[in-house]
Amino acid sequence: MKTADTTPPLVFLDTETDGLHPSRKAWEIAMIRRDAAGEHAIGFFVDIDLSTADQSGLRVGRFYDRHPLGRQLSAAAGNDSATLTAWENAQWHDRGVLAGAQAAMRVARWTHRAHIVGCVPNFDTEVLAQLLRNNGLAPAWHYHLIDVEALAVGYLHGRGAEYDRAQEHFTGEPWEDPAGKADLLRAYTGMPWDSDGLSAALGVEPPTADERHTAMGDARWAMRMYDAITGGAR
């Protein structure tokens, strides 16, 4: 009899939000779930109330270029009367966005019992937890979040120590490192941590300019870093 796979799922996720303030809201969400059934990805825009938005925060993720509402407001989608009338008359699902309740249900289902992986994932889970609670739901992901940057720093410190130990083991002498490999690895771990530097030290390609600060682009980046460190373990 085949034993059921009881390993908890991993969900690599990222959000684009309307700022850094405590009451910030997500306007784009991406999740990549890895479980016994394989790996599946989903990304979507969320309807958002902009009354408390920070304009500089919206610019980071290119809200006015990418979100359907932002494109309408900035006329990126066209400002002729036919386009504007079609938008105003459209239902939410025809506008290319999910209402808050729909987005919350999708997040709740995809993250149930999962370990969340991301770059500074608490930034995202705080926003998502509030989205769920505002819609009568509660977070059910594992409380121990996996931050790939913290994972990378520990991994790189360990790799530097490996060079030291190997030299001592084979020569009996403290390691002289003419190439500076250990020092280079340690240099990437200095604070404040830099995502691009850590990614480069792992040999992981960062997002392209078009992918960066998109929810799916950054979720996939976190997944590449995690896999480089763990070998794709779940």
C-alpha positions in Angstrom: 0.0 0.0 0.0 1.4 3.4 -1.0 2.1 5.7 1.9 0.4 9.1 1.6 2.8 12.1 1.2 2.4 14.1 4.4 5.1 16.6 3.7 3.7 20.1 4.0 3.4 22.1 0.8 5.7 25.0 0.0 4.2 28.2 -1.3 6.6 30.7 -2.9 4.8 34.1 -2.9 5.1 37.8 -3.4 2.7 40.8 -3.4 2.8 44.2 -4.9 1.3 46.7 -2.4 0.2 50.4 -2.3 3.1 51.3 0.0 5.1 50.4 3.0 2.7 51.8 5.6 1.1 49.5 8.3 -2.3 49.6 6.6 -0.9 48.8 3.1 -2.9 46.6 0.8 -2.0 44.2 -2.0 -3.0 45.0 -5.5 -1.2 42.0 -7.1 -0.6 38.5 -5.7 1.4 35.6 -7.0 1.8 32.1 -5.5 3.7 29.1 -6.7 2.6 26.0 -4.7 4.8 22.9 -4.6 3.2 19.8 -3.2 2.7 16.1 -3.8 0.7 16.9 -7.0 3.6 18.9 -8.5 4.1 22.6 -9.0 1.4 25.1 -9.9 1.5 28.9 -10.2 -1.2 31.5 -10.1 -1.1 35.3 -10.2 -3.9 37.9 -10.2 -4.7 41.5 -9.7 -6.9 42.6 -6.8 -9.5 45.4 -6.6 -8.1 48.1 -4.3 -9.2 51.2 -2.6 -6.6 53.8 -3.3 -7.7 56.4 -0.6 -4.7 55.5 1.7 -2.2 54.6 -1.1 1.3 56.0 -1.1 2.0 57.1 -4.7 5.7 56.3 -4.5 4.7 52.7 -3.4 2.4 52.4 -6.4 5.2 53.5 -8.7 7.6 50.8 -7.5 5.4 48.0 -8.9 4.3 50.1 -11.9 0.6 50.1 -10.8 -0.5 52.7 -13.4 1.2 50.7 -16.2 0.1 47.2 -15.2 -3.0 47.0 -12.9 -6.3 47.3 -14.9 -7.6 50.1 -12.7 -4.3 51.9 -12.8 -4.2 51.6 -16.6 -7.7 53.1 -16.8 -6.8 56.0 -14.4 -3.6 56.8 -16.3 -5.2 56.3 -19.7 -2.7 53.7 -20.5 -5.5 51.4 -21.7 -7.0 54.2 -23.8 -9.1 57.3 -22.9 -11.7 57.3 -25.6 -15.3 57.2 -24.6 -15.9 53.6 -25.8 -13.0 52.3 -23.7 -14.1 54.2 -20.6 -17.7 53.2 -20.9 -16.8 49.5 -21.4 -14.7 49.6 -18.2 -17.4 51.3 -16.1 -20.0 48.7 -17.3 -17.9 45.7 -16.9 -18.2 43.2 -14.1 -15.1 42.7 -11.9 -14.0 39.4 -13.6 -14.2 41.1 -17.0 -12.0 44.0 -15.7 -9.2 41.5 -15.1 -9.2 41.9 -11.3 -10.6 39.9 -8.4 -12.8 41.4 -5.7 -11.3 41.2 -2.2 -13.5 38.3 -1.1 -12.5 36.2 -4.2 -8.8 37.0 -3.7 -9.0 36.1 0.0 -10.6 32.8 -0.7 -7.9 32.0 -3.3 -5.1 32.9 -1.0 -6.7 30.9 1.9 -7.0 27.7 -0.3 -3.5 27.9 -1.8 -1.7 28.6 1.5 -3.6 26.2 3.7 -1.1 24.3 5.9 1.8 25.5 3.7 5.2 26.8 4.5 5.6 30.2 3.0 8.8 31.1 1.2 9.8 34.5 0.0 12.1 37.5 0.2 11.2 39.1 3.6 8.0 37.0 3.5 6.5 38.7 6.6 6.0 41.8 4.6 3.6 39.8 2.3 2.0 37.6 4.9 1.0 40.6 7.1 -0.8 42.1 4.1 -2.4 38.8 3.2 -3.5 38.0 6.7 -5.3 41.3 6.9 -7.0 40.6 3.5 -8.2 37.3 4.8 -9.5 38.7 8.1 -11.3 41.5 6.3 -13.2 38.9 4.4 -14.2 36.6 7.3 -11.2 34.2 6.9 -8.1 33.4 8.9 -4.5 32.6 7.9 -3.8 28.8 8.1 -0.2 28.8 6.8 2.7 27.6 9.0 3.8 30.3 11.4 7.5 29.7 10.7 8.1 31.7 7.5 11.1 30.9 5.3 13.1 34.0 4.2 15.4 33.1 1.3 17.7 36.0 2.1 18.3 34.7 5.7 18.7 31.2 4.3 21.3 32.5 1.7 23.3 34.4 4.4 23.6 31.2 6.5 24.5 29.1 3.5 27.2 31.5 2.3 28.7 31.8 5.7 28.8 28.0 5.8 30.4 27.8 2.3 33.2 30.2 3.5 33.8 28.0 6.6 33.9 24.9 4.2 36.9 26.5 2.4 38.6 27.1 5.8 38.0 23.5 7.0 39.1 21.9 3.8 42.4 23.7 3.7 43.2 22.7 7.3 42.1 19.1 6.7 44.4 18.6 3.7 47.4 20.6 4.8 47.2 20.9 8.6 47.7 24.6 8.2 45.3 27.5 8.4 43.9 28.4 5.0 45.7 30.9 2.9 43.2 32.1 0.3 44.9 33.8 -2.6 41.7 33.9 -4.6 39.8 35.4 -1.7 36.9 33.0 -2.2 35.9 32.8 1.4 36.2 36.5 1.9 34.2 37.1 -1.2 31.4 34.9 0.1 31.4 36.6 3.4 31.4 40.0 1.8 28.0 39.3 0.3 26.6 38.6 3.8 27.3 42.1 5.2 24.4 44.1 6.4 22.2 45.6 5.1 21.6 42.5 3.0 21.3 43.1 -0.7 19.0 40.8 -2.7 21.0 41.1 -5.9 24.3 40.5 -4.2 23.1 37.4 -2.4 21.5 36.1 -5.6 24.8 36.6 -7.5 26.7 34.8 -4.8 24.4 31.8 -5.2 24.7 31.9 -9.0 21.0 32.7 -9.4 19.8 35.0 -12.1 17.8 37.9 -10.8 14.6 39.0 -12.5 14.8 41.0 -15.7 13.8 44.6 -15.6 10.3 43.7 -16.8 10.0 40.9 -14.2 11.3 42.9 -11.2 8.7 44.3 -8.8 6.0 42.1 -10.4 4.5 39.6 -8.0 5.2 36.5 -10.2 8.7 37.7 -11.2 9.7 38.1 -7.5 8.0 34.9 -6.4 10.0 33.0 -9.0 13.2 34.7 -8.0 12.6 33.6 -4.4 12.0 30.0 -5.6 15.2 30.0 -7.7 17.2 31.1 -4.6 15.6 28.5 -2.4 16.3 25.8 -5.0 19.9 26.8 -5.4 20.4 26.4 -1.6 18.3 23.3 -1.0 18.4 21.5 -4.3 14.7 21.9 -4.7 13.8 20.1 -1.4 10.3 20.2 -0.1 
